Amino acid sequence: MYPEGNDAGGLPPADNFNEPLGSKIGTHLEGLIPLILILIIGFFLAVRFDVIGSQTPIIGTVVDVFSIGEGKTKMLVVGSTSQEVIDILNDNRDIIDYDLKDTFTLERNPTEQLANYKIVMLDQSQEANKEVSKKLGEGIEKFVKNGGRLIIVADSGIRRPDTFDVIGWRNTFGDVVPVDCDRIINDQPTCTNRLLVRGKLFRQDEDSQILKGIDIFPADPNLNATFEVFDVGVSGRELAYIQSSGIDKKTYPAIVEKNLVIGKSLYFNYNPGITRGIFESTLDYLR
């Protein structure tokens, strides 16, 4: 016999058996929601501060919709880049599937077209036209803030076709470009003054993945390289700098990175094709 009272040998009250199953599940889900939100916020913060990459698998495998075939990453080159860059991209066809387009082709529906790529490289270094429209600039800004990877080379995109009073990147691309053109020297914005510098590239950020194993370029102490640079300001994280071999040892930003919540942008203040190892590491890093 059971003891007197409602103990019934420790069994739960009979009323609990009448509780709807959906109500029980709902109660458990309510308890999980705060934990799920914490995990999501933690993931985005980890991506923001480079603890993990945005394609890091979480509970299984993340399907990369920007990859095709055998793990190839889709990349768009906008403008007219150097032959050295083209050669590197062709030599890495096993991992990169790239398209070449001009700014006019992207003008109609930039947001929709850019969404087909994981990496976009804006490089007008080999052409006189440095213009990017406000519409295309906003499309590129949205692309980066939605998780895309952007590379900007030299003075690409510093002008707009609809106005003469805009010089630089901020008014066209918002805050996604990691350098600025606020400095004026001899009444000339520094991003419009191309300089030829004979010297070396030095690693600045010891944690940079794209400069692993590369501290100095050229590595031979008896050699220097010629760089075409601009004396731009830095608004991101400087990964490398160029130092002239002259008496003044003047330095210029070489590679600058900016991490957004899930997107990234990189600025090369020289032709990235002349540093093959760095550019190939950059492609791997952004993939």
Residue pairs with C-beta under 8 A, 6 or more apart in sequence:
2 8
2 9
3 9
6 13
43 52
43 58
44 261
44 262
45 51
46 52
47 53
47 54
47 56
47 259
47 261
47 262
48 259
48 260
48 261
48 262
49 259
50 207
50 259
54 147
54 262
55 62
55 64
56 62
64 73
64 118
66 73
66 74
66 116
66 117
66 118
67 73
67 74
67 118
68 74
68 97
69 97
70 94
71 95
72 93
72 94
72 95
72 96
72 97
73 95
73 96
73 97
73 118
73 119
73 283
73 286
73 287
74 97
74 98
74 99
74 116
74 117
74 118
74 119
75 89
75 96
75 97
75 98
75 99
75 117
75 118
75 119
75 120
75 121
75 283
76 98
76 99
76 101
76 113
76 114
76 116
76 117
76 119
76 120
76 121
77 85
77 89
77 98
77 99
77 100
77 101
77 121
77 123
78 101
78 102
78 103
78 106
78 120
78 121
78 122
78 123
78 124
79 102
79 103
79 122
79 123
79 124
79 125
79 126
79 127
79 156
80 102
80 123
80 124
80 125
80 126
80 127
81 121
81 123
81 125
81 126
81 153
81 273
82 123
82 125
82 126
82 271
82 273
83 273
84 271
84 273
84 274
84 276
85 123
85 271
85 272
85 273
85 279
86 273
87 273
88 273
88 276
88 279
88 280
88 283
89 96
89 98
92 280
92 283
95 283
95 284
95 287
96 119
96 283
96 287
99 117
101 113
103 129
103 131
103 132
103 133
103 136
106 113
106 114
106 136
106 139
107 133
107 135
107 136
110 135
110 136
110 138
110 139
110 140
111 139
111 142
111 143
113 139
114 120
114 139
114 140
114 142
114 143
114 148
115 143
115 146
117 148
118 148
118 149
118 286
118 287
119 148
119 149
119 150
119 151
119 283
119 286
119 287
120 140
120 143
120 148
120 149
120 150
120 151
121 150
121 151
121 152
121 153
122 132
122 140
122 150
122 151
122 152
122 153
122 156
122 157
123 151
123 152
123 153
123 154
123 156
124 130
124 153
124 154
124 155
124 156
124 157
125 153
125 154
125 155
125 156
125 228
125 271
130 155
130 156
130 157
130 158
130 159
131 157
131 159
131 160
131 161
132 140
132 156
132 157
132 159
132 160
132 172
132 173
133 160
133 161
133 162
133 172
134 160
134 162
134 172
137 157
137 160
137 172
137 173
137 174
138 174
140 150
140 173
140 176
141 173
141 174
141 176
143 150
143 263
144 150
144 176
144 260
144 263
144 264
144 265
145 176
145 260
145 261
145 262
145 263
146 262
146 263
147 262
147 263
148 263
149 263
149 264
149 265
149 266
149 286
150 176
150 263
150 264
150 265
150 266
151 265
151 266
151 267
151 268
151 272
151 282
151 286
152 169
152 177
152 265
152 266
152 267
152 268
153 267
153 268
153 271
153 272
154 194
154 228
154 229
154 230
154 268
154 269
154 270
154 271
155 191
155 192
155 194
155 230
157 169
157 172
157 173
157 177
158 167
158 168
158 169
158 181
158 191
158 192
159 166
159 167
160 166
160 171
160 172
166 172
167 181
167 189
167 191
167 192
168 180
168 181
168 182
168 189
168 191
169 177
169 179
169 180
169 181
170 177
170 180
175 235
176 258
176 260
176 263
176 265
177 235
177 258
177 265
177 267
178 234
178 235
178 236
178 237
178 256
178 257
178 258
178 265
178 266
178 267
179 232
179 233
179 234
179 235
179 236
179 253
179 256
179 267
179 269
180 232
180 233
180 234
180 235
181 189
181 190
181 191
181 192
181 232
181 233
182 233
183 189
183 190
183 231
183 232
183 233
184 190
185 193
185 231
190 230
190 231
190 232
190 233
191 230
191 232
192 230
193 230
193 231
194 228
194 229
194 230
195 228
195 229
195 230
195 231
195 252
196 226
196 227
196 228
197 226
197 227
197 228
197 229
197 242
197 244
197 250
197 252
198 224
198 225
198 226
198 227
198 244
198 245
198 246
199 224
199 225
199 227
199 242
199 243
199 244
199 245
199 246
200 216
200 217
200 218
200 224
200 225
200 242
200 243
200 245
201 216
201 217
201 225
201 227
201 240
201 241
201 242
201 254
201 270
201 275
202 215
202 216
202 240
202 241
202 242
202 243
202 254
203 211
203 214
203 215
203 216
203 239
203 240
204 238
204 239
204 240
204 241
205 211
205 237
205 238
205 239
205 240
208 239
208 240
208 257
209 281
209 285
210 239
210 255
210 278
210 281
210 282
210 284
210 285
211 239
211 240
211 255
211 278
211 281
212 281
213 277
214 275
214 277
214 278
214 281
217 225
217 275
217 278
218 224
218 225
224 245
225 274
227 242
227 252
227 254
227 269
227 270
227 271
227 274
228 270
228 271
229 242
229 252
229 254
229 269
229 270
230 252
230 269
231 252
232 252
232 253
232 267
232 269
234 253
234 256
235 256
235 258
236 256
236 257
236 258
236 265
236 267
237 256
237 257
237 258
237 259
238 253
238 255
238 256
239 254
239 255
239 256
239 257
240 254
240 255
240 278
241 251
241 252
241 253
241 254
242 251
242 252
242 253
242 254
242 269
242 270
243 249
243 250
243 251
244 250
244 251
252 269
253 267
253 269
254 268
254 269
254 270
255 266
255 267
255 268
255 269
255 278
256 266
256 267
256 269
257 264
257 265
257 266
257 267
258 264
258 265
264 286
266 282
266 286
272 278
272 279
272 282
273 279
